[in-house]
Amino acid sequence: MIQFIRSASSRVDAALSYQAPYYASMRMHALLALALSTCAHAVDAVDIQPFGIKPGISIDQLIKMGATPSTNPGFYRLNTVPTPNSAFEFYTVKASSKQGVCMVRGTGLTIKNDPSGSLTKANFNSLKAALSSKYGTSEDFDFIKGSSIWKDSNDWMMSIKQEDRNLVSFWQPTASNKLPKGYAIMLKVSALSSTDGWISVVYEFPNTEACTDEINLNKGDGL
């Protein structure tokens, strides 16, 4: 698990520390299964090109697709992609000069007037099912901190906004799924307010670490 997705998983781990021992045990067994599987190859590994964007393509190719540089170095925004998905409003790509594209993120359409999260959860489960059918079994986390005050049915979105609740799934290479070595995927719910939220999906490629190192090194250029 790498970079952005590894960071997100760490935050989930921290949140789990507030939960009942069941969650800690669940995480321990999941990590043990992952560790035991790292020596095995994924079966029938699939070719990953999220939204039609191939890992490692150059920044020049991104620009030709219509990408515009973000104020955050190394990131580019695309409003259209070769293979769009109607659930997503725009796309963010991370790339460096030498490594090319190393991460793709789809930012979902805003889901409005859903304080209970019923529509958001339904959309999340639909996307999760589509990803699982292609990449295999995910590692899922759906819980709220025991100390949260946002536990009523209509406080669901608010608990997401306050980071008291997590609804997130991770895909990593294992012996039983179809995700190639070095790749990772995260599907996650976020909130804008107590009523509105969105779903994002992040794909990280094997060159993510080298790409990030290059971007960070170049931040000092011209000083």
N, C-alpha and C positions, 0 to 999 in steps of 0.2 A: 504494500500500500504506500503511495507516494504523495509528497508535496501537499497540495490543497486537500485532497481526499484524506491523507493521513492526518492532517491537522483537524479536519472535521471529525474523524473517528476518535481522535484524542479528546475532543470536547464531549463527545458522546460518552466516552469512558469516564470522564470527570463527573458528568451528570449521573451516570450509573452508580457512582460511589455513594450517592444519597439514597439509593433505592434499597429495597429488601434484598437479603442475601441471594434470593432467586436470580436476580439480574446479574449479580457478580459471578455466580456459578455459570449462568448461561454464557456470559462473555468468555469465561475461562475455557469452557468446553469448545466454544467456537474457535478461539485462537489456537487451541491444541489441535483441532482438526485441520486448521489452515497450516500449521507448522508441519504436521505429518504429511500434508499433501504437496509441499513445496518441492520434494524430490521427484514427483511424478509429473508427467506432461499432461496438459489439458487434452481431452478427447475431442476429435473433430473440431479443432480450433477454427474460428470463423475469421474472415477478413473484416477488420473494423474500419469503417469510414463513416463516422457519425455525421448525419445530415449531408453526406456526399463529400465531406472534407477528408482528404487522405493525410495520414500522419506524415510529417516531415516535408510537406510541400512548402515552397519558398514564400517569403513575404511578398515578393513581386507577384506571384500567382494569387495570393490573397487580395492584393490591391486590384488585380484584374477582375476578381470576383465582386469588387465593390466595397471591400473592407476599408474602414477609416480608422486611423490610429487613435487610441484612447489617451487620456492625460496620464494614465498609469503606464509606465514604460513596459514594452513587450506585449501589450494587449491591443486587440483590434476588434472593432464591432462590425457585424454583418447584419443587415436587415433582411437580406435574401441569401439563400444558400442553394447549392445544386439540388439537394433533396430535402425540402422543407417538411416540417411537421406542424399541423394546424394547432397543436397545443402550445406552441412556443411563439413568442412575440419577436424576439431578436436573439442573436447568437454572438458570443464572445470567444475569440480565439487568442491563445497565447503562442507566441512564436519568437524565435531569435534568428539572427542572420545565418549562423552556421547550422543550427539544428532544425530550422524550419518550424512547422506547427508541432506543438507538444501537448496542447490541451484545447478542448472544445467544450463550451458550456452553452446550453440552451436555457433561456429564461422564459418561463411560461407566461401566458396571458394572465392578467389579474382576475382572480375569482372574487366577485363582489357579493356583499350582503350574505355572508356565510358564517355567522358567529359560531354556530355549532360545528362547523367544519365538515358537514355531511357531503356537500358537493366536492370539496377539496379532497377529502379522503377517497371518494369514489374515483375522482380523476387520477389521484396518486396510484390507487390499486390497478387502474386500467393501464397506466404507463408501466407500472412494475410488472404486470403480467406480460406485456409486450416485450420488455427487456429480458425477462426470465425465459421466455420462449426462444429467444435468440442466443442468450449468453449463459443460461443455466441458473442454478439456485443462488439466491441472494442471502446476505446476512442482514436481518431486519431488526429495527429498534423502534418501538412505539410505547412510550411511557411518559409519565409526568412525575416531577419531583414530589416526594412525600411532603415537603414543606410548603408547596405551592398553595396560594389562596384561590387560584383560578381553576377550580375543579368542577364547577357546575356545567351542565350540558351546553349552555350558551356562552361559556367562557373558553371554549376550545381554542378558537383563533387567538384570543388574548393570551392564553398560556403559551402559544407558539411565539407570539410577539415578545413576550417577557422572557423567552428562552427557558421557561419552566418545563415545557413539553418538547419532545422530539418525535418526529416521524421521518425516518430516514432508512434507506436500504443501500447496501454496498455490494458490489460484485468484484471479486478478486479471483485470480487463477487458482483453481483446485483440480484435483484429479478427476472430478466428476462433471465439471462444467466446460463451457466452450470458449472461455476467455483466455487468450494467449498470454504467455509470460510477459510481465512488465506492464500490463494494462490494468486499469482500475476504473470503476464506474460508481458514481454516487447519485442517487435520486433523493431529493430532499424537499420538504415543505418549509416555506418561510411566510412571514406575515407583515403586511404594511400597517395594519390597524387591528382593532378588536373585531372587525367584520370582514376585512379583505386580505387575501393571501395569494401566493403563487407557488408554483412547483418548478424546480430547476433540476437539470441533469448535467453532470460533469463527467467528461471522459478524459483520462490522463493516459499518455502514451509512454513507452519505454524511455524516451529521450527527455522526459520532463525535468529530471534533476540537472542534466547537463544544460538544458535550455535555461532553466532558472539561474544557474551559476553564471552563464554567459550574460544574461540580462542584468544581473546584479553587478557584475564586473564592469559593464558598460555605463552604469549609472554615474560614474565619476568622470566620464568623457567631457572635456572642455572646461574642467574646473581649473 
